[in-house]
């Protein structure tokens, strides 16, 4: 699989790194890879439904994080692109299922009608299932020039992040907490560390695993990712209150309507912003040992707290 990613020159001074250009170029390459990863074959309806959500746009931060961490450790983008695509497939599955009437019951995602609004609930459920299982097949069959043990470790790490120990478990506690007024900060942290954070952490750690990172470096990458994952969720909670549907690409104010406890409801908006900024600062400190090679990841960490959708 050809992947025309921009290779970073780690000797460049910090001022020479342009995050916006980097994100645009990486996103463009990921879009091409995702499009070729999932052709439409028989039965066409399920592949069309899978592609509808997979190719609906978005920031593609998760696959970009995977590529950036792989290159940070000394690997190449081509080593990580199958896993990067798989991460976006799993993330897309979680969005399709999260939007279902039995879950968050949303009509819009990324500015478009949600999957079940176009294809029906039955096909939407199956489209999510199809993306989840295909993600692991794609890593196993498409990863090249990576030792098998590292591919296996990547699959195991990602599977754990996607299941009851990660994303699914966080979603369950989130559903159980809806409408409750006494949800503790500890429970809220659990929900988001698992529902959102586990997959974000897998993006960064799996990139490192593929490149053969040491245990010490994997721990640094994990701590970095956990901090930016929580910061990402805090900003999400703030945007749900402050942004419009047009800015978000999905229904605004859903958390309040659903009776969810959020970080702003516990801390207020200003304290929530301060906490997110502190998390990003702590995250960036984990990567100090890598010097200028960490510029893409450091830039993404800053982008998370300054984004408007």
ChimeraX attribute file (.defattr): number of C-alpha atoms within 10 A of each C-alpha:
attribute: neighborCount
match mode: 1-to-1
recipient: residues
	/A:1	13
	/A:2	9
	/A:3	15
	/A:4	15
	/A:5	18
	/A:6	12
	/A:7	11
	/A:8	17
	/A:9	11
	/A:10	15
	/A:11	10
	/A:12	12
	/A:13	10
	/A:14	13
	/A:15	7
	/A:16	9
	/A:17	17
	/A:18	12
	/A:19	17
	/A:20	12
	/A:21	11
	/A:22	19
	/A:23	18
	/A:24	13
	/A:25	15
	/A:26	23
	/A:27	20
	/A:28	14
	/A:29	18
	/A:30	24
	/A:31	18
	/A:32	14
	/A:33	19
	/A:34	20
	/A:35	13
	/A:36	11
	/A:37	18
	/A:38	17
	/A:39	12
	/A:40	15
	/A:41	10
	/A:42	8
	/A:43	8
	/A:44	11
	/A:45	14
	/A:46	19
	/A:47	17
	/A:48	17
	/A:49	22
	/A:50	26
	/A:51	21
	/A:52	17
	/A:53	25
	/A:54	26
	/A:55	16
	/A:56	13
	/A:57	14
	/A:58	16
	/A:59	12
	/A:60	20
	/A:61	18
	/A:62	21
	/A:63	27
	/A:64	30
	/A:65	26
	/A:66	30
	/A:67	31
	/A:68	29
	/A:69	30
	/A:70	28
	/A:71	24
	/A:72	25
	/A:73	21
	/A:74	15
	/A:75	22
	/A:76	20
	/A:77	24
	/A:78	20
	/A:79	22
	/A:80	33
	/A:81	29
	/A:82	26
	/A:83	29
	/A:84	29
	/A:85	26
	/A:86	28
	/A:87	29
	/A:88	26
	/A:89	28
	/A:90	26
	/A:91	23
	/A:92	23
	/A:93	25
	/A:94	21
	/A:95	19
	/A:96	25
	/A:97	23
	/A:98	15
	/A:99	20
	/A:100	20
	/A:101	12
	/A:102	11
	/A:103	13
	/A:104	15
	/A:105	15
	/A:106	21
	/A:107	18
	/A:108	17
	/A:109	21
	/A:110	19
	/A:111	17
	/A:112	16
	/A:113	15
	/A:114	24
	/A:115	27
	/A:116	22
	/A:117	15
	/A:118	14
	/A:119	17
	/A:120	13
	/A:121	17
	/A:122	9
	/A:123	17
	/A:124	25
	/A:125	17
	/A:126	17
	/A:127	28
	/A:128	26
	/A:129	17
	/A:130	18
	/A:131	26
	/A:132	22
	/A:133	14
	/A:134	17
	/A:135	24
	/A:136	22
	/A:137	14
	/A:138	17
	/A:139	22
	/A:140	17
	/A:141	9
	/A:142	15
	/A:143	19
	/A:144	16
	/A:145	13
	/A:146	15
	/A:147	12
	/A:148	13
	/A:149	12
	/A:150	17
	/A:151	21
	/A:152	15
	/A:153	14
	/A:154	23
	/A:155	21
	/A:156	14
	/A:157	19
	/A:158	25
	/A:159	20
	/A:160	16
	/A:161	24
	/A:162	23
	/A:163	16
	/A:164	15
	/A:165	14
	/A:166	23
	/A:167	25
	/A:168	20
	/A:169	17
	/A:170	25
	/A:171	20
	/A:172	15
	/A:173	17
	/A:174	20
	/A:175	15
	/A:176	10
	/A:177	19
	/A:178	14
	/A:179	14
	/A:180	10
	/A:181	10
	/A:182	9
	/A:183	15
	/A:184	12
	/A:185	14
	/A:186	8
	/A:187	16
	/A:188	19
	/A:189	17
	/A:190	18
	/A:191	23
	/A:192	23
	/A:193	22
	/A:194	29
	/A:195	27
	/A:196	24
	/A:197	27
	/A:198	27
	/A:199	29
	/A:200	29
	/A:201	27
	/A:202	28
	/A:203	33
	/A:204	28
	/A:205	29
	/A:206	33
	/A:207	33
	/A:208	30
	/A:209	28
	/A:210	31
	/A:211	24
	/A:212	19
	/A:213	22
	/A:214	12
	/A:215	11
	/A:216	9
	/A:217	19
	/A:218	20
	/A:219	14
	/A:220	19
	/A:221	25
	/A:222	23
	/A:223	21
	/A:224	26
	/A:225	28
	/A:226	24
	/A:227	24
	/A:228	29
	/A:229	26
	/A:230	23
	/A:231	27
	/A:232	23
	/A:233	22
	/A:234	24
	/A:235	24
	/A:236	21
	/A:237	22
	/A:238	21
	/A:239	20
	/A:240	22
	/A:241	15
	/A:242	14
	/A:243	17
	/A:244	16
	/A:245	17
	/A:246	12
	/A:247	15
	/A:248	19
	/A:249	17
	/A:250	21
	/A:251	19
	/A:252	18
	/A:253	17
	/A:254	16
	/A:255	16
	/A:256	15
	/A:257	9
	/A:258	13
	/A:259	13
	/A:260	19
	/A:261	23
	/A:262	22
	/A:263	22
	/A:264	18
	/A:265	13
	/A:266	14
	/A:267	13
	/A:268	12
	/A:269	19
	/A:270	11
	/A:271	13
	/A:272	21
	/A:273	19
	/A:274	12
	/A:275	18
	/A:276	23
	/A:277	21
	/A:278	15
	/A:279	22
	/A:280	27
	/A:281	17
	/A:282	15
	/A:283	25
	/A:284	23
	/A:285	14
	/A:286	18
	/A:287	21
	/A:288	13
	/A:289	11
	/A:290	13
	/A:291	12
	/A:292	19
	/A:293	23
	/A:294	21
	/A:295	24
	/A:296	22
	/A:297	25
	/A:298	20
	/A:299	17
	/A:300	21
	/A:301	25
	/A:302	16
	/A:303	15
	/A:304	22
	/A:305	20
	/A:306	11
	/A:307	11
	/A:308	15
	/A:309	19
